[in-house]
Amino acid sequence: MPDSVAVLSDIHGVLPALEAVLAEPDVRDADAIVLTGDMATGPQPARTLDLLVSLGERAHWVKGNCERALVELARGRVSAESAYPISVWAATQLRPDQVELLDGLPATRTFDVRGFGDVLFCHATPRDDEEFVFVDSDLARWAEVLAGVPDTVGTVVCGHTHMPFARLVDRRTIVNAGSVGMPYGTTGAQWALLADGAIQLRRTEFDRAAAATAIEADSTFADIFSWVDNFVRNPPSDKEALTTFKAQAR
């Protein structure tokens, strides 16, 4: 039973952001680190996965929609024309062992965390790795996506929308850890800490200008300068993201 869990979601291959979060004392000291998906689809996929693997057994991985897409692209199961360009490129950067790792990840994990009881970790929702729910989604919508979650689970932790929140849903706590590598609405790498029976939504600031320059020098993605401008130097606002996501969710 871990006493403390650091939750890192949606790293998206942004190595400087990941390094900044892993340097946080509360992450270094956490009993467990849970990675709730979308770890590698971004400008530094292989190096990001290697760093996460180096965390050893303390890291517990969950598959997100981007892991699923990378595996399908790497194995030629889907057409490159139907995928995001950076996903197509990232899939070509992975070694066979990394593709095997991502393919074998579970969709959810449940741990007994001290002070919380059973906590279910997933990417988007417990039943689907790419559907959208938001902090202001109504109770009927939440009841729909949480159907089938055991009654023993009192807390569900997710990511996917890149915007952190914590709220109650019919006596169950929902936590979105936000995004380490592609935060929407704020600067800094977003993550969450579950410790001492309390939920903390955390944000780690780092030198975005230096990170942008380092990524541009390291990545061979053809459109890297535009990608870095859009997601590292100038992260989208929460309003922009919500407008886009809610249109997709209809």
N, C-alpha and C positions, 0 to 999 in steps of 0.2 A: 504493500500500500504506500504509494508516494505521498509525502507531505506537501510537496510543491511541484507544480507542473508549469513550464513555460510553453506557450503555444505560438508557433511560428507558421503563418499561412502565406500563400501567394508570394513566394520569394521571387519567382519569375526570372531566375538566372541573373539577378543583380547582385553580384558578389560583394561589392563594397557595403551595401546595405546589410547583407547577411553577416559580414564580418563585424560590423558595428554592433549588431544585436547580440551576437555570440560573445562579445567583449563585455556586455553588461554583467555586473556582479550577480544580479538575481537570476540571470540565465546560466551563468557559470555554476552557480550553487544549486540550481534546481535539481530535484531528484530525477525528473524526467523532462524531456523535450519532445513535444508532439508536433509533428509536421503535417498540417492538414491540407496538403495538396498544392498543385500548381507550383512546383519547386523549380523546374528547369527551363520552362519555355520562356526564353528571353535571351539576352546577348551573351551570357557566359554559362551555358548549360552544363558542360562537362566539368568545369572547375567547381561550379556550385555543388553538383552532386558529389564530387570527391570530398569536398569540405564536410558535407552532411554525413557521408559515410564515415568520416574520421571521428565522428561523435560516438560511434560504437553503439553498444546496447542501451545507452541512455536515451537514444533517439528512437522514437516510434513513428513510423511513417503511415500515412493514409493516401490513397490514390485520389487525385482530382481529375477533372475532365481533361486537363492539359496532359497529364501523364498518359491517360488513355489515348489521346490524339497522337502524342509522340510515338507511342508503341505502334499504333496503326500506320503512321507515316513511315517509320523506320522499316517496317516489314512489308510495305507496299500494299497495305490493305485498303487504303483510301486514296483518292486522287489528290495530288498536290494542288490542283486548281481550285479545290473546294476548301482549302485551309488557309489560315493566316500566313503571310510570307515568313514571318519570324518562326512560326511553328515548323514550317517546311524546312527552313535552314537549320533550326535547332536539332531536328531529328537526324540530320546528316552529321551532326557533331558528336553524337553519342557513340560510345563503344558498345560492342555486343553485351558486355557484362552489365552496362548501365541500362540497356534496353530490357534485359532479363530482370533486373532489380525492379524497374518501374512496373513491368508487366505482372509481377508477383505480389504487388501491394494490395492490402485489403481496402474495401470501400469505407469501412468504419472500424473504430476500435473503442472498446469500453474498459475503463479502469475505475477501481475503487480508490478515490482520492480522499485523503483524510480531511474531514470537515465538510465534504460534499456528498459522500456516498458514490454511487455509480454515475460516472460521467461518460457520455457518448461523444466521441470526436468524429467528425465527418468533414467533407469538403463544402458542399452546398446545402444539401439536406440529407437526412439519414437514408432516404430512398432513392435519391437522384443526385448525380454529381454536377449537374449544370442548371438546375431550376433555380429561380429567383424568389427569395422572400426577403423582406426588409423590416427595419425597425417599426415601421408604421403599417405593416401588413395586418389585416384584421384577424380576429381569433378564429374565424371559420377557415381562413387560409392556413393558418398555423396548424389547426387541428387536422387538416387534410395532409400536410406534409409530414406531420409527426405521427400519423396513424401507423401503428405497428411497433412503435418504440416501447419497450417494456416499461411497465409502471414503476419498476425499481430505479429507472434512470430519472434523476432529478435535475440534471443539467445536461444541455446539449451545446457543444462548442463547434463552430463552423468557420468558414471564410467565404471565398468566392466573389463577394461583391466589393471587396477592397475598402470597405467602410466599417469601422468598428462600432459595436453597440452591445449593450446588455439590457435585457428586458425580461419581464415575467410573462408567461403564457400559461394561463390556467394552472398556477402553482408550480410550473416548471420554469427553470431559468434558461434562457437562450443567450449565448455569448457569441459574438462575431469578433474574431481576433484582428480583423483588418488585413492589411497587406504589408509585408516587409519590403518588397521590391517595387511595387507599383501602388503606393497609397493614393487614395482619392480623398480630396477635401482637406488634407493637411500635408505639411512637409514632414520629413522624418520617417523612419521605418516603424510601422505599427505592429504591435504584438500584444499578447495577453499573459497574465500571470495568475494562476490559481494557487493560493497559499493561505494557510491559517483560516480556512473557511471563507475567504474573501476573494472577490474577483477584481483584478486591476487591469484596466486598459492602458497600455503603456505606449510610449512613443520615443524612439531614439533618434536624436538629430545627428547628422554627420555632414561632412563637407560635400555638398552636392556638386559644386563646381569641380572639385578635384575628382570626385567619383565619375562624373560625366567624362572628363578628359581621360581617365584611366580606362573606362569602358570602351571609348572610341578607339583608343590605341590597341586594345586587346582583342576586340571582337572583329570577326571577318564578315559579319552580316552586311549585306550590300547596302541596306538603308539605315545603317547604324546611327548616322548623325541625326536623321529625322526622328528615329525611335527615342534616342536619348533626349532630344529636345522636348518631345511630347510627354515622356514619363519620368525623367530624372530631373531635368532642369525646371520643367514647368508641369508638375502633376495636375491632372484634371481636378476641377472642383467637384464637391459632392453633388451639387445641382446638376452639372453636366452629366455625371455618371448616372444619377438616378433617372434623369430624363431618358437616357439611352436604354438603361436596363428595364425600366418600366414599360417602355415601348416594345421591347423584345419579349417581355413577360406576358403581354396581352394575348 
